[in-house]
Amino acid sequence: MLETVPPASIPAELIAELRALLPPAALLTEPEALRPYECDALSNKRRTPEVVCLPETLEQIRAILRACHLRGVPVVARGAGTGLSGGALPVAGGVLLSLARFTRIQELDPVNRTARLEPGVRNLVVSQAAAPHGLYYAPDPSSQIACTIGGNVAENAGGVHCLKYGLTVHNVLGLKILTMEGDLLEIGGQALDGPGYDLLALFTGSEGLLGVIVEITVRLLPRPEDVTVLLAAFPTLAAAAATVSRILAGGIVPAGLELMDQLAVQASEDYVQAGYPRDAAAVLLCELDGCSAELEDETARLEDLLRAGGASSIQRARSPEERQRLWAGRKAAFPAAGRLAPDYYCMDGTIPRHRLAEVLEQIGRWSREYGLRVANVFHAGDGNLHPLILYDAARPGELERAEAFGARILELCVAAGGTITGEHGVGVEKLDAMCSQFGQAELAQFHRIKEAFDPGGLLNPGKAVPTLHRCAEWGAMHVHGGRLPFPELERF
């Protein structure tokens, strides 16, 4: 929904100082120039910033932070704006700090298999630069053509290959970070481990609350010798979900293991004509990689497991072009869903794999209750759900119903033993859901960590960690007699 509270005014002397620090084109204050920065990919939350800074050097970032710190003005760091939780939403009376111009690959070391990157480098560009050396960067979010490495670190992004190769946190070796006071912190480095506490893990996924990421060192992996991709069609969504656990219990860890339901399959097929079976209730997309000698045997075992799980048909890619075609359907699932309704609300929660079938069945029941269709697309191997709730914001009440439905799904994930986010972060979207996931003592500890790095609370305030007061109010409204208001969650 649109933000209706006018932003607090930024001090005129700060605007004057920013004009002295930056070239004219690097400071945006005109309404039309500010409009593109009013939201990230969570477009139902909007607020027009009062000023946007587009620095080009580390010293300019440092000077901006110090000037804002001196005057107690909040700062929100922004990458490409592809985030789906409102993490880059401007704050009232604050400065939006865009890192879009930091697009240089500082160093690519094929011997040590590392790359040092500025935060504005796009995810896909890293693998393209590493390709001549037979290397690539493993985390590959669906938005990898546009999303930036800095944003990936801030949100701990995943992707279709995170089952085997890990999330961003498992592929980052070092960070350089500017604090709100403008001090430069260097965490980690070229080695696999560093002294002291694991602050890399703390900063990865910190959503801009602790510091501004200005350089990232990532691990590069050798391209696998061989790759094969299978697409299996199933007569029921439950059979496809159950087969996910069957595959992993069988000792096979695919590089990617994705599930799409019939609505998502049909939308993707209409959009890119990838050859998906339109009559399937669900499809599993499985990628195996490794040395050719072992891959043939593993592929045969995977096919047996798929058939044992009830697969009605199996396609196997026999060439790089066929692999690309099969993956094209999955990669296009989100934009394809945009053709099904004027708007959709992309959820992000994670559950234990063995509970996939029952959670999806419950989502289906709620879909009928709310009168809103859902296209399910998710990283099945690690239980990371992405239900796409279809709605029309122009119809009175539909946005509110979609948001209520989404909140219910997140509470379902918690009840099933999972979490409220897998890779999209909390931002402003899931503040209330954090209240269902964590208790007051845990949230208080999160606030202490924030205070240790940002005592003034000026970096991306109001995001990721709700106030204790907010959660107390949430509890009073949603929890009755120690139970959530949805009886169907009790069995989880």
NUDOKOL-462860 format. One record per residue (C-alpha): residue in one letter; x, y negated, z negated. Coordinates in pm, 1 decimal. Layout:
{A {X Y Z}}
...
This chain:
{M {0.0 0.0 0.0}}
{L {114.3 -357.2 59.6}}
{E {289.2 -541.6 -222.7}}
{T {68.6 -834.2 -327.0}}
{V {284.7 -988.6 -599.5}}
{P {494.9 -1274.6 -455.1}}
{P {867.3 -1228.3 -508.0}}
{A {1039.6 -1427.7 -778.1}}
{S {1250.5 -1703.2 -633.1}}
{I {1623.1 -1650.3 -592.1}}
{P {1820.7 -1946.6 -731.7}}
{A {1902.4 -2204.8 -464.1}}
{E {2264.3 -2218.5 -580.6}}
{L {2300.1 -1843.6 -510.3}}
{I {2166.9 -1889.9 -156.7}}
{A {2417.8 -2170.6 -107.0}}
{E {2701.8 -1952.1 -234.7}}
{L {2598.5 -1662.5 -8.5}}
{R {2596.9 -1900.1 289.4}}
{A {2955.1 -1996.2 202.5}}
{L {3059.1 -1631.6 169.0}}
{L {2907.2 -1496.2 490.1}}
{P {2891.7 -1591.1 858.0}}
{P {2556.6 -1746.0 959.1}}
{A {2438.7 -1427.8 1133.6}}
{A {2512.4 -1219.8 823.1}}
{L {2260.7 -1396.4 597.1}}
{L {1893.0 -1356.5 682.1}}
{T {1632.6 -1580.5 521.5}}
{E {1375.4 -1641.3 795.8}}
{P {1048.0 -1444.2 760.3}}
{E {1066.1 -1276.4 1102.3}}
{A {1425.9 -1168.6 1046.2}}
{L {1336.0 -1024.8 704.3}}
{R {1034.0 -825.4 819.7}}
{P {1228.0 -513.2 936.6}}
{Y {1364.0 -473.2 582.5}}
{E {1030.6 -468.7 398.5}}
{C {1029.5 -88.2 357.3}}
{D {1216.1 230.2 434.8}}
{A {1048.6 533.3 595.6}}
{L {795.0 540.1 310.8}}
{S {595.4 275.5 491.3}}
{N {295.0 266.9 257.5}}
{K {511.6 74.4 6.8}}
{R {619.1 -266.8 138.3}}
{R {769.9 -586.9 5.3}}
{T {937.2 -852.5 216.3}}
{P {1280.2 -943.8 76.3}}
{E {1371.3 -1304.2 11.9}}
{V {1722.2 -1269.1 151.4}}
{V {1922.0 -998.0 331.8}}
{C {2302.0 -988.7 333.9}}
{L {2489.0 -810.4 613.3}}
{P {2854.3 -811.5 500.3}}
{E {3133.5 -672.2 715.4}}
{T {3419.8 -641.4 465.5}}
{L {3473.3 -490.0 124.5}}
{E {3565.3 -830.9 -15.8}}
{Q {3236.3 -976.0 105.3}}
{I {3043.5 -700.3 -76.6}}
{R {3248.5 -762.0 -390.6}}
{A {3181.9 -1136.4 -374.0}}
{I {2806.8 -1085.0 -322.3}}
{L {2785.0 -851.6 -619.6}}
{R {2981.9 -1083.6 -845.1}}
{A {2772.7 -1383.8 -747.2}}
{C {2449.3 -1194.3 -815.3}}
{H {2583.4 -1055.3 -1142.1}}
{L {2677.8 -1402.6 -1262.8}}
{R {2320.6 -1524.0 -1211.6}}
{G {2139.7 -1205.4 -1317.3}}
{V {1996.0 -1144.4 -969.8}}
{P {1908.3 -782.3 -876.1}}
{V {2066.8 -612.0 -573.7}}
{V {1925.4 -329.0 -362.7}}
{A {2173.6 -152.1 -134.5}}
{R {2029.9 -26.5 195.7}}
{G {2162.7 206.2 464.7}}
{A {1965.8 292.5 777.2}}
{G {1628.2 275.6 601.4}}
{T {1538.8 637.0 684.8}}
{G {1473.1 729.9 319.7}}
{L {1132.4 874.9 237.9}}
{S {1085.6 777.3 -126.7}}
{G {1098.5 397.2 -123.1}}
{G {1451.8 386.0 -259.8}}
{A {1540.2 88.9 -38.6}}
{L {1222.9 -106.3 -116.2}}
{P {1322.1 -469.0 -190.9}}
{V {1269.2 -591.6 -545.9}}
{A {1112.9 -921.0 -643.1}}
{G {1368.8 -1197.8 -678.5}}
{G {1648.3 -973.1 -555.4}}
{V {1904.3 -958.4 -275.0}}
{L {1890.8 -680.0 -17.3}}
{L {2245.5 -568.0 61.2}}
{S {2264.3 -394.6 399.3}}
{L {2565.9 -172.3 468.3}}
{A {2470.4 -121.9 831.8}}
{R {2788.9 -281.9 965.2}}
{F {3025.0 -44.1 783.0}}
{T {3040.1 208.9 1064.2}}
{R {3409.2 299.8 1086.3}}
{I {3561.5 642.1 1044.3}}
{Q {3867.9 542.8 843.7}}
{E {4050.0 872.7 887.1}}
{L {3982.1 1217.4 1025.2}}
{D {4235.1 1475.0 906.3}}
{P {4194.5 1804.0 1096.3}}
{V {4472.5 1973.0 897.9}}
{N {4314.9 1909.0 558.2}}
{R {3967.6 1924.6 715.4}}
{T {3851.0 1597.4 567.1}}
{A {3714.1 1265.2 688.9}}
{R {3713.1 924.9 515.7}}
{L {3407.0 728.9 615.6}}
{E {3246.6 392.7 563.6}}
{P {2890.2 422.0 429.8}}
{G {2720.8 310.7 751.7}}
{V {2859.3 596.9 962.5}}
{R {2569.1 801.0 1097.2}}
{N {2552.3 1164.1 992.5}}
{L {2562.8 1304.9 1345.2}}
{V {2860.3 1088.2 1442.3}}
{V {3080.7 1270.3 1189.7}}
{S {3030.6 1606.4 1358.7}}
{Q {3071.6 1449.7 1701.8}}
{A {3405.9 1298.7 1599.3}}
{A {3521.4 1626.5 1443.8}}
{A {3412.8 1845.5 1736.7}}
{P {3736.5 1812.0 1942.1}}
{H {3918.9 1968.8 1645.1}}
{G {3675.4 2259.0 1619.0}}
{L {3523.8 2112.4 1301.4}}
{Y {3188.3 1975.2 1187.7}}
{Y {3008.0 1825.9 887.2}}
{A {2757.9 2075.7 748.6}}
{P {2471.9 1875.9 585.4}}
{D {2230.6 1790.9 867.4}}
{P {1907.4 1616.3 763.2}}
{S {1634.7 1602.5 1025.5}}
{S {1706.8 1230.4 1056.8}}
{Q {2077.7 1294.5 1120.4}}
{I {2076.5 1097.9 1446.5}}
{A {1996.0 782.5 1244.7}}
{C {2062.9 834.5 874.0}}
{T {2394.6 723.8 727.2}}
{I {2650.6 902.0 512.4}}
{G {2614.7 641.4 237.9}}
{G {2240.7 703.3 223.3}}
{N {2299.7 1079.1 229.4}}
{V {2517.6 1048.1 -80.6}}
{A {2272.0 816.2 -256.3}}
{E {1986.7 1065.3 -204.1}}
{N {2189.6 1389.7 -205.0}}
{A {2050.2 1479.5 136.8}}
{G {2022.8 1838.1 253.8}}
{G {1920.0 1969.2 592.8}}
{V {1846.1 2293.4 769.8}}
{H {2188.7 2441.6 693.9}}
{C {2200.6 2365.1 322.4}}
{L {2107.1 2723.4 226.1}}
{K {2452.6 2854.4 322.2}}
{Y {2666.2 2540.6 322.1}}
{G {2516.5 2332.4 44.3}}
{L {2374.2 1985.3 -2.2}}
{T {2568.4 1660.7 27.6}}
{V {2699.5 1704.6 -328.5}}
{H {2873.5 2026.0 -223.3}}
{N {3046.2 1859.5 72.1}}
{V {3174.0 1532.5 -77.8}}
{L {3531.0 1519.7 -211.5}}
{G {3572.2 1154.5 -301.7}}
{L {3391.7 822.8 -336.6}}
{K {3485.1 457.6 -366.1}}
{I {3222.5 255.5 -547.1}}
{L {3178.6 -108.7 -638.2}}
{T {3010.0 -178.8 -970.1}}
{M {2765.4 -464.5 -1016.2}}
{E {3055.1 -667.4 -1160.4}}
{G {3254.8 -607.2 -840.6}}
{D {3504.0 -359.1 -988.0}}
{L {3622.9 -81.2 -755.7}}
{L {3595.9 275.5 -886.2}}
{E {3769.3 568.4 -713.6}}
{I {3619.7 907.6 -793.4}}
{G {3758.3 1237.5 -667.7}}
{G {3982.6 1236.9 -360.3}}
{Q {4138.6 1479.8 -113.1}}
{A {4170.7 1772.8 -355.4}}
{L {3902.2 2029.0 -431.1}}
{D {3891.3 1928.0 -797.9}}
{G {3985.6 1623.5 -998.2}}
{P {4061.9 1541.5 -1359.8}}
{G {3794.8 1449.9 -1611.3}}
{Y {3419.2 1474.1 -1586.8}}
{D {3249.5 1552.8 -1256.4}}
{L {3139.8 1198.5 -1175.5}}
{L {3105.6 1290.3 -807.8}}
{A {2798.8 1495.0 -894.6}}
{L {2666.6 1211.1 -1112.4}}
{F {2692.4 952.8 -833.4}}
{T {2564.8 1182.5 -560.1}}
{G {2189.7 1143.0 -578.0}}
{S {2205.7 839.8 -808.7}}
{E {1992.3 637.6 -561.0}}
{G {2190.2 314.1 -586.0}}
{L {2134.4 275.1 -961.5}}
{L {2497.9 308.7 -1071.6}}
{G {2707.7 141.5 -801.8}}
{V {2739.2 53.2 -433.8}}
{I {2911.2 326.4 -231.8}}
{V {3172.5 174.9 -0.1}}
{E {3371.4 481.3 113.0}}
{I {3310.5 855.1 123.9}}
{T {3554.4 1143.1 174.6}}
{V {3378.1 1452.8 305.9}}
{R {3477.0 1812.0 364.7}}
{L {3475.8 1935.4 724.7}}
{L {3419.0 2299.5 816.3}}
{P {3545.8 2503.2 1111.3}}
{R {3288.8 2576.0 1377.8}}
{P {3173.0 2937.6 1342.8}}
{E {3295.7 3177.1 1607.3}}
{D {2946.1 3282.1 1702.6}}
{V {2587.0 3179.9 1628.8}}
{T {2255.9 3349.1 1688.1}}
{V {1903.0 3218.1 1631.4}}
{L {1584.9 3421.5 1587.0}}
{L {1228.4 3294.1 1591.4}}
{A {979.2 3532.7 1428.7}}
{A {601.6 3489.4 1448.1}}
{F {375.1 3609.4 1165.0}}
{P {-0.1 3673.7 1148.4}}
{T {-29.8 3506.5 805.6}}
{L {152.2 3230.9 620.7}}
{A {181.8 3456.5 315.8}}
{A {363.5 3725.6 516.4}}
{A {615.2 3472.7 647.8}}
{A {674.5 3333.9 298.0}}
{A {722.5 3680.5 148.7}}
{T {972.2 3768.4 420.9}}
{V {1199.5 3484.2 308.5}}
{S {1264.1 3662.9 -21.3}}
{R {1292.7 3995.0 163.1}}
{I {1575.1 3856.8 381.3}}
{L {1777.5 3715.5 94.6}}
{A {1720.2 4020.4 -124.5}}
{G {1854.4 4225.5 165.7}}
{G {2193.8 4059.8 126.9}}
{I {2168.4 3824.3 425.8}}
{V {2233.7 3454.3 372.5}}
{P {2133.0 3275.0 692.7}}
{A {2294.4 2946.0 788.4}}
{G {1940.2 2816.7 825.2}}
{L {1601.9 2963.2 731.0}}
{E {1304.0 2742.1 814.6}}
{L {929.1 2801.6 795.4}}
{M {651.1 2621.2 982.3}}
{D {277.7 2685.0 959.0}}
{Q {40.8 2701.0 1255.5}}
{L {-51.8 2333.0 1254.8}}
{A {316.3 2231.3 1257.1}}
{V {395.4 2491.9 1524.6}}
{Q {122.0 2370.2 1755.2}}
{A {215.1 2005.4 1707.4}}
{S {582.2 2074.0 1782.4}}
{E {496.5 2286.3 2083.9}}
{D {274.7 2013.2 2225.8}}
{Y {555.0 1764.6 2168.8}}
{V {870.2 1941.0 2297.1}}
{Q {753.6 2269.4 2457.5}}
{A {1016.4 2476.0 2275.6}}
{G {842.1 2805.9 2350.4}}
{Y {689.8 2856.9 2004.7}}
{P {394.1 3101.4 1983.4}}
{R {91.5 2876.9 1938.8}}
{D {-126.7 3159.2 1805.0}}
{A {109.5 3245.4 1516.8}}
{A {-13.0 3159.3 1166.9}}
{A {350.4 3080.0 1081.0}}
{V {699.4 3112.7 1223.1}}
{L {1037.2 3170.6 1061.2}}
{L {1340.2 3021.4 1231.0}}
{C {1658.0 3204.8 1124.6}}
{E {2013.7 3116.2 1219.0}}
{L {2309.4 3345.3 1151.6}}
{D {2671.9 3251.4 1208.0}}
{G {3013.4 3409.7 1165.2}}
{C {3253.2 3626.9 1362.4}}
{S {3105.6 3804.0 1664.6}}
{A {3196.0 4154.4 1546.4}}
{E {2993.7 4119.9 1225.8}}
{L {2714.3 3906.8 1365.8}}
{E {2566.1 4175.2 1590.1}}
{D {2519.3 4413.9 1298.1}}
{E {2378.5 4139.1 1075.9}}
{T {2135.3 4032.5 1347.6}}
{A {2008.5 4388.5 1383.2}}
{R {1951.9 4409.0 1006.7}}
{L {1771.6 4074.8 1011.7}}
{E {1541.0 4192.0 1290.2}}
{D {1456.4 4503.4 1086.9}}
{L {1372.8 4288.5 784.4}}
{L {1153.7 4058.7 991.7}}
{R {958.8 4352.4 1135.2}}
{A {925.8 4508.8 791.4}}
{G {779.2 4178.1 674.2}}
{G {509.4 4196.3 940.7}}
{A {654.0 3985.9 1224.5}}
{S {433.1 4020.6 1530.9}}
{S {702.9 3901.1 1771.5}}
{I {1069.9 3802.3 1762.1}}
{Q {1256.2 3577.1 2003.8}}
{R {1636.7 3582.9 2009.0}}
{A {1838.7 3300.3 2162.6}}
{R {2097.9 3439.3 2401.6}}
{S {2278.2 3117.4 2492.0}}
{P {2362.3 2778.0 2339.1}}
{E {2084.5 2627.0 2549.5}}
{E {1829.8 2871.5 2408.8}}
{R {1949.6 2803.7 2054.4}}
{Q {1909.0 2432.7 2110.7}}
{R {1559.8 2489.1 2251.0}}
{L {1444.3 2689.6 1950.0}}
{W {1586.7 2436.1 1705.6}}
{A {1431.0 2150.1 1902.2}}
{G {1086.0 2252.5 1782.9}}
{R {1187.0 2237.7 1417.6}}
{K {1386.8 1915.7 1453.3}}
{A {1087.2 1751.4 1621.3}}
{A {834.3 1865.2 1361.1}}
{F {812.1 1533.5 1175.1}}
{P {765.5 1309.8 1480.9}}
{A {532.3 1571.9 1629.5}}
{A {312.6 1551.1 1319.3}}
{G {274.2 1181.6 1391.8}}
{R {62.4 1278.8 1692.9}}
{L {-188.8 1464.5 1473.9}}
{A {-312.4 1164.4 1275.8}}
{P {-250.7 788.8 1255.4}}
{D {-48.0 841.3 933.6}}
{Y {110.2 1117.6 733.2}}
{Y {253.7 1139.8 384.0}}
{C {569.0 1353.8 369.4}}
{M {608.7 1530.6 36.2}}
{D {931.2 1679.5 -100.4}}
{G {936.2 1933.3 -379.1}}
{T {1128.3 2251.1 -456.0}}
{I {1004.5 2580.2 -598.8}}
{P {1150.8 2926.2 -664.1}}
{R {1145.8 3120.8 -336.9}}
{H {938.5 3408.0 -473.9}}
{R {649.5 3167.6 -539.9}}
{L {626.0 3029.9 -185.8}}
{A {314.5 3225.6 -87.6}}
{E {102.1 3136.5 -391.2}}
{V {206.4 2770.0 -385.3}}
{L {119.4 2741.6 -15.8}}
{E {-216.8 2906.6 -81.1}}
{Q {-291.1 2650.2 -352.5}}
{I {-193.5 2363.7 -123.4}}
{G {-435.6 2506.7 133.3}}
{R {-718.3 2508.1 -121.3}}
{W {-647.8 2149.2 -216.8}}
{S {-635.8 2052.2 150.9}}
{R {-996.0 2163.1 184.2}}
{E {-1091.1 1992.5 -142.8}}
{Y {-944.1 1656.6 -39.8}}
{G {-1060.6 1684.8 320.1}}
{L {-707.9 1617.6 447.6}}
{R {-513.3 1848.6 677.4}}
{V {-158.9 1953.4 585.7}}
{A {119.6 2060.0 819.3}}
{N {379.0 2262.1 628.3}}
{V {741.6 2236.2 740.3}}
{F {1016.7 2328.9 499.0}}
{H {1356.8 2471.1 418.9}}
{A {1228.6 2811.4 316.9}}
{G {1564.2 2953.5 212.5}}
{D {1604.0 2716.7 -82.2}}
{G {1232.7 2665.0 -149.5}}
{N {1234.3 2299.0 -45.8}}
{L {877.1 2216.4 61.7}}
{H {780.5 1935.1 297.5}}
{P {400.1 1933.8 321.1}}
{L {289.3 1660.7 562.3}}
{I {-47.2 1527.4 444.4}}
{L {-234.4 1381.4 742.0}}
{Y {-456.2 1077.3 688.2}}
{D {-575.7 749.9 838.9}}
{A {-488.6 440.9 634.5}}
{A {-753.6 244.9 823.7}}
{R {-1024.7 454.9 660.5}}
{P {-1113.9 327.5 312.8}}
{G {-985.2 555.0 39.6}}
{E {-783.1 793.9 257.9}}
{L {-442.2 659.3 154.9}}
{E {-539.4 686.1 -209.8}}
{R {-662.6 1044.5 -155.5}}
{A {-338.8 1135.0 22.1}}
{E {-131.5 991.8 -263.8}}
{A {-339.5 1173.8 -524.7}}
{F {-305.7 1497.5 -327.2}}
{G {69.9 1446.3 -303.9}}
{A {102.7 1384.4 -677.1}}
{R {-85.9 1705.6 -740.5}}
{I {153.7 1900.0 -517.3}}
{L {450.3 1770.3 -715.0}}
{E {290.1 1874.6 -1043.3}}
{L {230.6 2214.4 -885.5}}
{C {601.8 2240.3 -803.1}}
{V {691.1 2168.6 -1166.8}}
{A {432.8 2416.2 -1294.0}}
{A {578.1 2683.5 -1063.1}}
{G {923.6 2634.8 -1214.8}}
{G {1059.8 2395.6 -953.7}}
{T {1136.2 2025.3 -921.4}}
{I {969.0 1712.3 -786.7}}
{T {1234.0 1652.7 -520.8}}
{G {1473.2 1855.8 -313.9}}
{E {1645.2 1592.9 -102.1}}
{H {1431.7 1279.1 -59.0}}
{G {1497.2 1136.1 -402.8}}
{V {1260.1 971.1 -648.9}}
{G {1267.4 605.4 -544.0}}
{V {939.1 436.3 -632.1}}
{E {726.2 718.6 -493.1}}
{K {785.3 976.9 -766.5}}
{L {820.3 771.0 -1082.2}}
{D {503.2 919.3 -1228.2}}
{A {606.8 1266.6 -1117.7}}
{M {926.9 1220.3 -1319.5}}
{C {702.3 1194.3 -1625.1}}
{S {568.5 1544.1 -1556.0}}
{Q {919.9 1683.8 -1503.9}}
{F {1108.2 1531.2 -1798.7}}
{G {1044.1 1453.4 -2162.8}}
{Q {1107.3 1127.9 -2346.7}}
{A {1448.0 1238.2 -2481.1}}
{E {1571.3 1333.2 -2133.6}}
{L {1450.6 1009.2 -1980.2}}
{A {1614.3 810.1 -2258.2}}
{Q {1943.7 979.6 -2174.2}}
{F {1904.0 884.9 -1807.4}}
{H {1858.5 523.9 -1914.6}}
{R {2176.1 542.2 -2124.6}}
{I {2373.5 660.8 -1820.4}}
{K {2231.9 373.5 -1616.3}}
{E {2328.8 126.1 -1890.1}}
{A {2684.2 262.5 -1905.7}}
{F {2748.0 173.1 -1540.5}}
{D {2507.9 -120.5 -1497.8}}
{P {2447.8 -285.0 -1838.8}}
{G {2240.3 -564.5 -1689.6}}
{G {2010.2 -325.4 -1504.2}}
{L {2056.4 -520.6 -1180.3}}
{L {2127.3 -238.8 -932.4}}
{N {1808.6 -114.6 -764.2}}
{P {1593.1 -176.9 -1073.2}}
{G {1260.8 -2.8 -1114.8}}
{K {1361.2 301.5 -909.2}}
{A {1429.3 670.9 -976.3}}
{V {1390.8 671.3 -1358.0}}
{P {1060.1 554.3 -1509.4}}
{T {1046.4 353.3 -1828.9}}
{L {952.5 539.4 -2144.3}}
{H {646.4 314.6 -2174.3}}
{R {530.5 412.5 -1826.0}}
{C {560.1 781.4 -1909.3}}
{A {376.2 732.5 -2237.3}}
{E {89.7 574.0 -2043.0}}
{W {104.6 852.3 -1783.7}}
{G {84.0 1113.3 -2057.8}}
{A {-214.3 944.9 -2217.4}}
{M {-397.2 942.5 -1884.5}}
{H {-301.8 1283.5 -1746.9}}
{V {-237.6 1521.5 -2032.0}}
{H {-522.5 1630.5 -2258.7}}
{G {-466.2 1863.1 -2550.8}}
{G {-120.9 1949.4 -2419.7}}
{R {-258.2 2061.6 -2082.3}}
{L {-252.9 1909.4 -1735.6}}
{P {-599.0 1816.7 -1601.2}}
{F {-583.9 2079.0 -1323.8}}
{P {-692.1 2419.8 -1459.1}}
{E {-551.5 2595.1 -1153.0}}
{L {-200.6 2498.6 -1264.1}}
{E {-232.2 2699.3 -1584.8}}
{R {-161.1 3028.7 -1402.6}}
{F {170.2 2889.7 -1277.7}}
